[in-house]
Amino acid sequence: MTFKILHFADVHLDISFAGMGFPLEVARRYRESLRGAVKRLMDLALEEAVSCVTVGGDLYEQERFTADTGNFLAEQFTRLDSVPVFIVPGNHDPLVPDSIYKQVKWPENVTIFQHPKLEPYPLNEAVVLWGLAHPSPSWRGKPLENFHVPDERIHILLLHGSDMSNVPAGKVTHAPFLPEQIRKAGFRFALLGHYHQGRLTPEGNPFMAYPGSPEPLAFGETGLHGAVLLEVTGSTVQAHPISTQTYQSVREQVDVSQLTNRDAVLTKIQEALEDKAGERVLAQVTLVGTRHPDVIWDMALFNENLPKNFLHIFLEDETLPAFPLEDLKEEKTVRGEFVRKLLDDIEKASDDQKEVFKDALTYGLFAFEKKEIFADN
């Protein structure tokens, strides 16, 4: 008889989307879509007649959660009746004193791991699930260090943690481990959370899986978003990825180096997006290259004229003025010192401030050349 586990993670209910530049209404709609993802996952568990459900952490946002969210989750898990649900709190939903996990009256089928040390939970006579809780948002424990399962049963690891052999760019690491530690510890499979782009490792014969967030949560989060169905039949363990996403995330770069007027820039932005459109598509367009000195650079105009048939488009400016900056910064002159200072400011600035420093660099170099400056307004 096959023992079936439906695994998902990283729903991030009540997320703010503050870093994505969403209008308030778009952020609200997207947050609601994450509740829809939970409902679809419960539907999937019932359709597949799974033996249990596992949640790999970051189910919600501790800093923003509402009682309504807790009651919603309890209601959804109740739909599964006697099907067990196992949850490991992660770094965004840690098991702190005011955690939703401690405030809500959960149905009897829900088990929440309580300690920052791996604990076993027998699923049947042959299969054992191991999990732990992140006790704080900043916990950096190493759960697999000096650990080994005690017997020859099939041991499954449920962990919110970071595969240090393949860390996504910019991702903060928590509960770090290496894939070989999973094997060395005696686990047959690891059901994971923390990385939002799903992947099974290794591809041919996987022994660990990130299901990905059920929906993309940031620009550039392409790839698998959904769940993993793990089937244990006798001594055989097989994993099957399942997509649940209803939104798409795309990222495009537009090089403006050869463009000499702002209408040409706008046209090139529109061309980059023309085959990507959709009411459920999030797009990030990054402008790169060097701006021609004749172009009146008007980000407000570009934003106003973006295609309308997207859920949201975030336009990012990483261009630099078309001056020989590498040569200029070597000058032992006031202009050279000015360029060195502004390039350093741009490197260190937040995203909101980069544009200010880039404009200062452009206008300053124009001033050194006594060239007329046109403000955007």
Contacts in CASP RR format, 6 or more apart in sequence:
PFRMAT RR
TARGET T0000
AUTHOR 0000-0000-0000
METHOD contacts of the structure
MODEL  1
MTFKILHFADVHLDISFAGMGFPLEVARRYRESLRGAVKRLMDLALEEAV
SCVTVGGDLYEQERFTADTGNFLAEQFTRLDSVPVFIVPGNHDPLVPDSI
YKQVKWPENVTIFQHPKLEPYPLNEAVVLWGLAHPSPSWRGKPLENFHVP
DERIHILLLHGSDMSNVPAGKVTHAPFLPEQIRKAGFRFALLGHYHQGRL
TPEGNPFMAYPGSPEPLAFGETGLHGAVLLEVTGSTVQAHPISTQTYQSV
REQVDVSQLTNRDAVLTKIQEALEDKAGERVLAQVTLVGTRHPDVIWDMA
LFNENLPKNFLHIFLEDETLPAFPLEDLKEEKTVRGEFVRKLLDDIEKAS
DDQKEVFKDALTYGLFAFEKKEIFADN
1 233 0 8 1.000
2 231 0 8 1.000
2 232 0 8 1.000
2 233 0 8 1.000
3 51 0 8 1.000
3 123 0 8 1.000
3 124 0 8 1.000
3 126 0 8 1.000
3 127 0 8 1.000
3 231 0 8 1.000
3 232 0 8 1.000
3 233 0 8 1.000
4 48 0 8 1.000
4 49 0 8 1.000
4 50 0 8 1.000
4 51 0 8 1.000
4 229 0 8 1.000
4 230 0 8 1.000
4 231 0 8 1.000
4 232 0 8 1.000
5 50 0 8 1.000
5 51 0 8 1.000
5 52 0 8 1.000
5 53 0 8 1.000
5 54 0 8 1.000
5 156 0 8 1.000
5 191 0 8 1.000
5 229 0 8 1.000
5 230 0 8 1.000
5 231 0 8 1.000
5 232 0 8 1.000
6 41 0 8 1.000
6 44 0 8 1.000
6 45 0 8 1.000
6 48 0 8 1.000
6 50 0 8 1.000
6 52 0 8 1.000
6 53 0 8 1.000
6 54 0 8 1.000
6 227 0 8 1.000
6 228 0 8 1.000
6 229 0 8 1.000
6 230 0 8 1.000
7 53 0 8 1.000
7 54 0 8 1.000
7 55 0 8 1.000
7 56 0 8 1.000
7 158 0 8 1.000
7 191 0 8 1.000
7 209 0 8 1.000
7 211 0 8 1.000
7 227 0 8 1.000
7 228 0 8 1.000
7 229 0 8 1.000
7 230 0 8 1.000
8 41 0 8 1.000
8 53 0 8 1.000
8 54 0 8 1.000
8 55 0 8 1.000
8 56 0 8 1.000
8 211 0 8 1.000
8 212 0 8 1.000
8 214 0 8 1.000
8 226 0 8 1.000
8 227 0 8 1.000
8 228 0 8 1.000
8 244 0 8 1.000
9 55 0 8 1.000
9 56 0 8 1.000
9 57 0 8 1.000
9 58 0 8 1.000
9 59 0 8 1.000
9 160 0 8 1.000
9 192 0 8 1.000
9 193 0 8 1.000
9 194 0 8 1.000
9 210 0 8 1.000
9 211 0 8 1.000
9 212 0 8 1.000
9 213 0 8 1.000
10 56 0 8 1.000
10 57 0 8 1.000
10 58 0 8 1.000
10 193 0 8 1.000
10 194 0 8 1.000
10 195 0 8 1.000
10 196 0 8 1.000
10 211 0 8 1.000
10 212 0 8 1.000
10 213 0 8 1.000
10 214 0 8 1.000
10 217 0 8 1.000
11 34 0 8 1.000
11 37 0 8 1.000
11 38 0 8 1.000
11 58 0 8 1.000
11 59 0 8 1.000
11 60 0 8 1.000
11 213 0 8 1.000
11 214 0 8 1.000
12 34 0 8 1.000
12 58 0 8 1.000
12 59 0 8 1.000
12 60 0 8 1.000
12 61 0 8 1.000
12 92 0 8 1.000
12 213 0 8 1.000
12 217 0 8 1.000
13 31 0 8 1.000
13 34 0 8 1.000
13 35 0 8 1.000
13 38 0 8 1.000
13 59 0 8 1.000
13 60 0 8 1.000
13 61 0 8 1.000
13 65 0 8 1.000
13 69 0 8 1.000
13 72 0 8 1.000
13 73 0 8 1.000
14 31 0 8 1.000
14 60 0 8 1.000
14 61 0 8 1.000
14 64 0 8 1.000
14 65 0 8 1.000
14 66 0 8 1.000
14 69 0 8 1.000
15 31 0 8 1.000
15 34 0 8 1.000
15 61 0 8 1.000
15 64 0 8 1.000
15 217 0 8 1.000
16 27 0 8 1.000
16 61 0 8 1.000
16 64 0 8 1.000
17 27 0 8 1.000
17 30 0 8 1.000
17 31 0 8 1.000
17 217 0 8 1.000
20 27 0 8 1.000
20 218 0 8 1.000
20 219 0 8 1.000
20 282 0 8 1.000
20 312 0 8 1.000
20 314 0 8 1.000
21 312 0 8 1.000
21 314 0 8 1.000
22 30 0 8 1.000
22 312 0 8 1.000
23 312 0 8 1.000
26 311 0 8 1.000
26 312 0 8 1.000
29 311 0 8 1.000
30 215 0 8 1.000
30 247 0 8 1.000
30 311 0 8 1.000
33 215 0 8 1.000
33 246 0 8 1.000
33 247 0 8 1.000
34 214 0 8 1.000
34 215 0 8 1.000
35 72 0 8 1.000
37 214 0 8 1.000
37 215 0 8 1.000
37 244 0 8 1.000
37 245 0 8 1.000
37 246 0 8 1.000
38 72 0 8 1.000
38 73 0 8 1.000
38 76 0 8 1.000
38 214 0 8 1.000
39 76 0 8 1.000
40 214 0 8 1.000
40 244 0 8 1.000
41 53 0 8 1.000
41 214 0 8 1.000
41 226 0 8 1.000
41 227 0 8 1.000
41 244 0 8 1.000
42 76 0 8 1.000
42 77 0 8 1.000
42 79 0 8 1.000
42 80 0 8 1.000
44 227 0 8 1.000
44 242 0 8 1.000
44 244 0 8 1.000
45 53 0 8 1.000
45 80 0 8 1.000
45 83 0 8 1.000
46 79 0 8 1.000
46 80 0 8 1.000
48 229 0 8 1.000
50 83 0 8 1.000
50 229 0 8 1.000
51 83 0 8 1.000
51 84 0 8 1.000
51 123 0 8 1.000
51 124 0 8 1.000
52 83 0 8 1.000
52 84 0 8 1.000
52 85 0 8 1.000
52 86 0 8 1.000
52 123 0 8 1.000
52 129 0 8 1.000
53 77 0 8 1.000
53 80 0 8 1.000
53 83 0 8 1.000
53 84 0 8 1.000
53 85 0 8 1.000
53 86 0 8 1.000
54 85 0 8 1.000
54 86 0 8 1.000
54 87 0 8 1.000
54 88 0 8 1.000
54 129 0 8 1.000
54 158 0 8 1.000
54 191 0 8 1.000
55 85 0 8 1.000
55 86 0 8 1.000
55 87 0 8 1.000
55 88 0 8 1.000
56 87 0 8 1.000
56 88 0 8 1.000
56 90 0 8 1.000
56 158 0 8 1.000
56 159 0 8 1.000
56 160 0 8 1.000
56 191 0 8 1.000
56 192 0 8 1.000
56 193 0 8 1.000
57 87 0 8 1.000
57 88 0 8 1.000
57 89 0 8 1.000
57 90 0 8 1.000
57 92 0 8 1.000
57 93 0 8 1.000
57 160 0 8 1.000
57 193 0 8 1.000
57 194 0 8 1.000
58 90 0 8 1.000
58 91 0 8 1.000
58 92 0 8 1.000
58 93 0 8 1.000
58 160 0 8 1.000
58 193 0 8 1.000
58 194 0 8 1.000
59 73 0 8 1.000
59 87 0 8 1.000
59 93 0 8 1.000
60 69 0 8 1.000
60 70 0 8 1.000
60 73 0 8 1.000
60 92 0 8 1.000
60 93 0 8 1.000
60 100 0 8 1.000
61 92 0 8 1.000
61 93 0 8 1.000
62 92 0 8 1.000
62 93 0 8 1.000
62 94 0 8 1.000
62 96 0 8 1.000
62 99 0 8 1.000
62 100 0 8 1.000
62 137 0 8 1.000
65 93 0 8 1.000
65 100 0 8 1.000
67 103 0 8 1.000
69 100 0 8 1.000
70 100 0 8 1.000
70 103 0 8 1.000
70 104 0 8 1.000
71 104 0 8 1.000
73 100 0 8 1.000
73 104 0 8 1.000
74 104 0 8 1.000
74 105 0 8 1.000
74 106 0 8 1.000
74 107 0 8 1.000
74 110 0 8 1.000
77 85 0 8 1.000
77 106 0 8 1.000
77 107 0 8 1.000
77 109 0 8 1.000
77 110 0 8 1.000
78 107 0 8 1.000
78 109 0 8 1.000
80 109 0 8 1.000
81 109 0 8 1.000
82 109 0 8 1.000
83 109 0 8 1.000
84 109 0 8 1.000
84 110 0 8 1.000
84 111 0 8 1.000
84 123 0 8 1.000
85 109 0 8 1.000
85 110 0 8 1.000
85 111 0 8 1.000
86 111 0 8 1.000
86 113 0 8 1.000
86 121 0 8 1.000
86 129 0 8 1.000
86 131 0 8 1.000
86 158 0 8 1.000
87 101 0 8 1.000
87 110 0 8 1.000
87 111 0 8 1.000
87 112 0 8 1.000
87 113 0 8 1.000
88 113 0 8 1.000
88 131 0 8 1.000
88 132 0 8 1.000
88 133 0 8 1.000
88 134 0 8 1.000
88 158 0 8 1.000
88 159 0 8 1.000
88 160 0 8 1.000
89 95 0 8 1.000
89 99 0 8 1.000
89 101 0 8 1.000
89 112 0 8 1.000
89 113 0 8 1.000
89 133 0 8 1.000
89 134 0 8 1.000
89 160 0 8 1.000
90 133 0 8 1.000
90 134 0 8 1.000
90 160 0 8 1.000
90 161 0 8 1.000
90 174 0 8 1.000
90 194 0 8 1.000
91 134 0 8 1.000
91 137 0 8 1.000
91 138 0 8 1.000
91 139 0 8 1.000
91 160 0 8 1.000
91 172 0 8 1.000
91 174 0 8 1.000
91 194 0 8 1.000
92 137 0 8 1.000
93 99 0 8 1.000
93 100 0 8 1.000
93 101 0 8 1.000
94 133 0 8 1.000
94 134 0 8 1.000
94 135 0 8 1.000
94 136 0 8 1.000
94 137 0 8 1.000
94 139 0 8 1.000
95 101 0 8 1.000
95 102 0 8 1.000
95 112 0 8 1.000
95 114 0 8 1.000
95 133 0 8 1.000
95 134 0 8 1.000
95 135 0 8 1.000
96 135 0 8 1.000
96 136 0 8 1.000
101 112 0 8 1.000
106 112 0 8 1.000
111 121 0 8 1.000
112 133 0 8 1.000
113 119 0 8 1.000
113 131 0 8 1.000
113 132 0 8 1.000
113 133 0 8 1.000
113 158 0 8 1.000
114 133 0 8 1.000
115 132 0 8 1.000
115 133 0 8 1.000
116 132 0 8 1.000
116 133 0 8 1.000
116 134 0 8 1.000
116 135 0 8 1.000
116 139 0 8 1.000
116 141 0 8 1.000
116 143 0 8 1.000
117 132 0 8 1.000
117 143 0 8 1.000
118 130 0 8 1.000
118 131 0 8 1.000
118 132 0 8 1.000
118 143 0 8 1.000
118 147 0 8 1.000
118 157 0 8 1.000
119 130 0 8 1.000
119 131 0 8 1.000
119 132 0 8 1.000
120 128 0 8 1.000
120 129 0 8 1.000
120 130 0 8 1.000
120 155 0 8 1.000
121 128 0 8 1.000
121 129 0 8 1.000
121 130 0 8 1.000
121 131 0 8 1.000
122 128 0 8 1.000
122 129 0 8 1.000
123 129 0 8 1.000
123 156 0 8 1.000
125 153 0 8 1.000
126 153 0 8 1.000
126 154 0 8 1.000
126 232 0 8 1.000
126 234 0 8 1.000
127 153 0 8 1.000
127 154 0 8 1.000
127 155 0 8 1.000
127 156 0 8 1.000
127 232 0 8 1.000
128 149 0 8 1.000
128 153 0 8 1.000
128 154 0 8 1.000
128 155 0 8 1.000
128 156 0 8 1.000
129 156 0 8 1.000
129 158 0 8 1.000
130 149 0 8 1.000
130 155 0 8 1.000
130 156 0 8 1.000
130 157 0 8 1.000
130 158 0 8 1.000
130 187 0 8 1.000
131 157 0 8 1.000
131 158 0 8 1.000
131 159 0 8 1.000
132 143 0 8 1.000
132 159 0 8 1.000
132 175 0 8 1.000
134 160 0 8 1.000
134 174 0 8 1.000
134 175 0 8 1.000
139 174 0 8 1.000
139 175 0 8 1.000
140 173 0 8 1.000
140 174 0 8 1.000
140 175 0 8 1.000
140 176 0 8 1.000
141 175 0 8 1.000
141 176 0 8 1.000
142 175 0 8 1.000
142 176 0 8 1.000
142 177 0 8 1.000
143 159 0 8 1.000
143 175 0 8 1.000
143 177 0 8 1.000
144 177 0 8 1.000
144 181 0 8 1.000
144 182 0 8 1.000
144 184 0 8 1.000
144 185 0 8 1.000
145 181 0 8 1.000
147 185 0 8 1.000
148 184 0 8 1.000
148 185 0 8 1.000
148 186 0 8 1.000
149 155 0 8 1.000
149 185 0 8 1.000
149 186 0 8 1.000
149 187 0 8 1.000
154 188 0 8 1.000
154 232 0 8 1.000
154 235 0 8 1.000
154 237 0 8 1.000
155 186 0 8 1.000
155 187 0 8 1.000
155 188 0 8 1.000
156 187 0 8 1.000
156 188 0 8 1.000
156 189 0 8 1.000
156 190 0 8 1.000
156 191 0 8 1.000
156 230 0 8 1.000
156 232 0 8 1.000
157 182 0 8 1.000
157 185 0 8 1.000
157 187 0 8 1.000
157 189 0 8 1.000
157 190 0 8 1.000
157 191 0 8 1.000
158 190 0 8 1.000
158 191 0 8 1.000
159 175 0 8 1.000
159 177 0 8 1.000
159 190 0 8 1.000
159 191 0 8 1.000
159 192 0 8 1.000
159 193 0 8 1.000
160 174 0 8 1.000
160 175 0 8 1.000
160 192 0 8 1.000
160 193 0 8 1.000
160 194 0 8 1.000
161 173 0 8 1.000
161 174 0 8 1.000
161 175 0 8 1.000
161 176 0 8 1.000
161 177 0 8 1.000
161 192 0 8 1.000
161 193 0 8 1.000
161 194 0 8 1.000
162 171 0 8 1.000
162 173 0 8 1.000
162 174 0 8 1.000
162 175 0 8 1.000
162 176 0 8 1.000
162 177 0 8 1.000
162 194 0 8 1.000
162 195 0 8 1.000
163 177 0 8 1.000
163 178 0 8 1.000
163 179 0 8 1.000
163 192 0 8 1.000
163 195 0 8 1.000
163 201 0 8 1.000
163 208 0 8 1.000
163 210 0 8 1.000
164 173 0 8 1.000
164 176 0 8 1.000
164 177 0 8 1.000
164 178 0 8 1.000
165 178 0 8 1.000
165 179 0 8 1.000
166 199 0 8 1.000
166 201 0 8 1.000
167 173 0 8 1.000
168 195 0 8 1.000
168 196 0 8 1.000
168 197 0 8 1.000
171 194 0 8 1.000
171 195 0 8 1.000
174 194 0 8 1.000
175 194 0 8 1.000
179 201 0 8 1.000
179 207 0 8 1.000
179 208 0 8 1.000
182 190 0 8 1.000
182 207 0 8 1.000
182 208 0 8 1.000
183 207 0 8 1.000
187 207 0 8 1.000
188 207 0 8 1.000
188 237 0 8 1.000
189 206 0 8 1.000
189 207 0 8 1.000
189 208 0 8 1.000
189 209 0 8 1.000
189 230 0 8 1.000
189 237 0 8 1.000
189 239 0 8 1.000
190 207 0 8 1.000
190 208 0 8 1.000
190 209 0 8 1.000
191 208 0 8 1.000
191 209 0 8 1.000
191 211 0 8 1.000
191 228 0 8 1.000
191 230 0 8 1.000
192 208 0 8 1.000
192 209 0 8 1.000
192 210 0 8 1.000
192 211 0 8 1.000
193 210 0 8 1.000
193 211 0 8 1.000
193 212 0 8 1.000
194 210 0 8 1.000
195 210 0 8 1.000
195 212 0 8 1.000
196 212 0 8 1.000
196 213 0 8 1.000
196 216 0 8 1.000
196 217 0 8 1.000
196 218 0 8 1.000
196 221 0 8 1.000
196 225 0 8 1.000
197 210 0 8 1.000
197 212 0 8 1.000
197 221 0 8 1.000
197 222 0 8 1.000
197 223 0 8 1.000
197 224 0 8 1.000
197 225 0 8 1.000
198 209 0 8 1.000
198 210 0 8 1.000
198 211 0 8 1.000
198 212 0 8 1.000
198 223 0 8 1.000
198 224 0 8 1.000
198 225 0 8 1.000
198 226 0 8 1.000
198 241 0 8 1.000
199 209 0 8 1.000
199 210 0 8 1.000
199 212 0 8 1.000
199 224 0 8 1.000
200 206 0 8 1.000
200 208 0 8 1.000
200 209 0 8 1.000
200 228 0 8 1.000
200 239 0 8 1.000
200 241 0 8 1.000
201 207 0 8 1.000
201 208 0 8 1.000
201 209 0 8 1.000
206 239 0 8 1.000
207 237 0 8 1.000
209 228 0 8 1.000
209 230 0 8 1.000
209 239 0 8 1.000
209 241 0 8 1.000
211 224 0 8 1.000
211 226 0 8 1.000
211 227 0 8 1.000
211 228 0 8 1.000
211 241 0 8 1.000
212 224 0 8 1.000
212 225 0 8 1.000
212 226 0 8 1.000
213 221 0 8 1.000
213 225 0 8 1.000
213 226 0 8 1.000
214 225 0 8 1.000
214 226 0 8 1.000
214 227 0 8 1.000
214 244 0 8 1.000
214 245 0 8 1.000
215 225 0 8 1.000
215 244 0 8 1.000
215 245 0 8 1.000
215 246 0 8 1.000
215 247 0 8 1.000
216 222 0 8 1.000
216 225 0 8 1.000
216 245 0 8 1.000
216 247 0 8 1.000
216 248 0 8 1.000
216 249 0 8 1.000
216 282 0 8 1.000
218 249 0 8 1.000
219 249 0 8 1.000
219 251 0 8 1.000
219 282 0 8 1.000
219 283 0 8 1.000
219 284 0 8 1.000
219 314 0 8 1.000
220 249 0 8 1.000
220 250 0 8 1.000
220 251 0 8 1.000
220 284 0 8 1.000
221 249 0 8 1.000
222 249 0 8 1.000
222 250 0 8 1.000
222 251 0 8 1.000
224 241 0 8 1.000
224 243 0 8 1.000
225 243 0 8 1.000
225 244 0 8 1.000
225 245 0 8 1.000
226 241 0 8 1.000
226 242 0 8 1.000
226 243 0 8 1.000
226 244 0 8 1.000
226 245 0 8 1.000
227 241 0 8 1.000
227 242 0 8 1.000
227 244 0 8 1.000
228 239 0 8 1.000
228 240 0 8 1.000
228 241 0 8 1.000
228 242 0 8 1.000
229 239 0 8 1.000
229 240 0 8 1.000
229 242 0 8 1.000
230 237 0 8 1.000
230 238 0 8 1.000
230 239 0 8 1.000
230 240 0 8 1.000
231 237 0 8 1.000
231 238 0 8 1.000
231 239 0 8 1.000
231 240 0 8 1.000
246 280 0 8 1.000
247 280 0 8 1.000
247 281 0 8 1.000
247 282 0 8 1.000
247 311 0 8 1.000
248 278 0 8 1.000
248 280 0 8 1.000
248 281 0 8 1.000
248 282 0 8 1.000
249 281 0 8 1.000
249 282 0 8 1.000
249 283 0 8 1.000
249 284 0 8 1.000
250 276 0 8 1.000
250 281 0 8 1.000
250 282 0 8 1.000
250 283 0 8 1.000
250 284 0 8 1.000
251 283 0 8 1.000
251 284 0 8 1.000
251 285 0 8 1.000
251 286 0 8 1.000
252 272 0 8 1.000
252 273 0 8 1.000
252 276 0 8 1.000
252 283 0 8 1.000
252 284 0 8 1.000
252 285 0 8 1.000
252 286 0 8 1.000
253 272 0 8 1.000
253 285 0 8 1.000
253 286 0 8 1.000
253 287 0 8 1.000
253 288 0 8 1.000
254 265 0 8 1.000
254 268 0 8 1.000
254 269 0 8 1.000
254 272 0 8 1.000
254 285 0 8 1.000
254 286 0 8 1.000
254 287 0 8 1.000
254 288 0 8 1.000
255 288 0 8 1.000
255 289 0 8 1.000
256 265 0 8 1.000
256 268 0 8 1.000
256 287 0 8 1.000
256 288 0 8 1.000
256 289 0 8 1.000
256 290 0 8 1.000
256 291 0 8 1.000
256 292 0 8 1.000
256 295 0 8 1.000
256 319 0 8 1.000
257 289 0 8 1.000
257 290 0 8 1.000
257 292 0 8 1.000
257 322 0 8 1.000
258 292 0 8 1.000
259 265 0 8 1.000
259 268 0 8 1.000
259 292 0 8 1.000
259 295 0 8 1.000
260 292 0 8 1.000
260 294 0 8 1.000
260 295 0 8 1.000
261 294 0 8 1.000
261 295 0 8 1.000
262 295 0 8 1.000
262 296 0 8 1.000
262 297 0 8 1.000
262 298 0 8 1.000
262 301 0 8 1.000
262 302 0 8 1.000
265 287 0 8 1.000
265 295 0 8 1.000
265 302 0 8 1.000
266 301 0 8 1.000
266 302 0 8 1.000
266 305 0 8 1.000
269 285 0 8 1.000
269 287 0 8 1.000
269 302 0 8 1.000
269 306 0 8 1.000
269 315 0 8 1.000
270 305 0 8 1.000
270 306 0 8 1.000
270 307 0 8 1.000
272 285 0 8 1.000
273 283 0 8 1.000
273 285 0 8 1.000
273 306 0 8 1.000
273 307 0 8 1.000
273 310 0 8 1.000
273 313 0 8 1.000
274 307 0 8 1.000
276 283 0 8 1.000
276 310 0 8 1.000
277 307 0 8 1.000
277 309 0 8 1.000
277 310 0 8 1.000
278 309 0 8 1.000
278 310 0 8 1.000
278 311 0 8 1.000
279 309 0 8 1.000
279 310 0 8 1.000
279 311 0 8 1.000
280 311 0 8 1.000
281 310 0 8 1.000
281 311 0 8 1.000
282 310 0 8 1.000
282 311 0 8 1.000
282 312 0 8 1.000
282 313 0 8 1.000
282 314 0 8 1.000
283 310 0 8 1.000
283 312 0 8 1.000
283 313 0 8 1.000
283 314 0 8 1.000
284 313 0 8 1.000
284 314 0 8 1.000
284 316 0 8 1.000
285 313 0 8 1.000
285 314 0 8 1.000
285 315 0 8 1.000
285 316 0 8 1.000
286 316 0 8 1.000
286 317 0 8 1.000
286 318 0 8 1.000
287 315 0 8 1.000
287 316 0 8 1.000
287 317 0 8 1.000
287 318 0 8 1.000
287 319 0 8 1.000
288 318 0 8 1.000
288 319 0 8 1.000
289 318 0 8 1.000
289 319 0 8 1.000
289 320 0 8 1.000
290 319 0 8 1.000
290 320 0 8 1.000
290 321 0 8 1.000
290 322 0 8 1.000
291 297 0 8 1.000
291 319 0 8 1.000
291 320 0 8 1.000
291 321 0 8 1.000
291 322 0 8 1.000
291 362 0 8 1.000
292 322 0 8 1.000
293 321 0 8 1.000
293 322 0 8 1.000
293 323 0 8 1.000
293 366 0 8 1.000
293 371 0 8 1.000
296 374 0 8 1.000
296 376 0 8 1.000
297 319 0 8 1.000
297 359 0 8 1.000
297 362 0 8 1.000
297 376 0 8 1.000
298 376 0 8 1.000
299 315 0 8 1.000
299 317 0 8 1.000
299 355 0 8 1.000
299 376 0 8 1.000
300 376 0 8 1.000
301 376 0 8 1.000
302 315 0 8 1.000
303 315 0 8 1.000
306 313 0 8 1.000
306 315 0 8 1.000
307 313 0 8 1.000
316 351 0 8 1.000
317 354 0 8 1.000
317 355 0 8 1.000
317 358 0 8 1.000
318 354 0 8 1.000
319 358 0 8 1.000
320 358 0 8 1.000
320 361 0 8 1.000
321 358 0 8 1.000
321 361 0 8 1.000
321 362 0 8 1.000
321 365 0 8 1.000
323 365 0 8 1.000
325 339 0 8 1.000
325 343 0 8 1.000
328 335 0 8 1.000
328 336 0 8 1.000
328 339 0 8 1.000
328 365 0 8 1.000
329 336 0 8 1.000
329 339 0 8 1.000
329 340 0 8 1.000
329 343 0 8 1.000
330 336 0 8 1.000
331 339 0 8 1.000
335 365 0 8 1.000
335 368 0 8 1.000
338 364 0 8 1.000
338 365 0 8 1.000
338 368 0 8 1.000
339 361 0 8 1.000
339 365 0 8 1.000
342 357 0 8 1.000
342 360 0 8 1.000
342 361 0 8 1.000
343 361 0 8 1.000
345 357 0 8 1.000
345 360 0 8 1.000
346 354 0 8 1.000
346 357 0 8 1.000
346 358 0 8 1.000
346 361 0 8 1.000
349 356 0 8 1.000
349 357 0 8 1.000
363 373 0 8 1.000
366 372 0 8 1.000
366 373 0 8 1.000
367 373 0 8 1.000
END
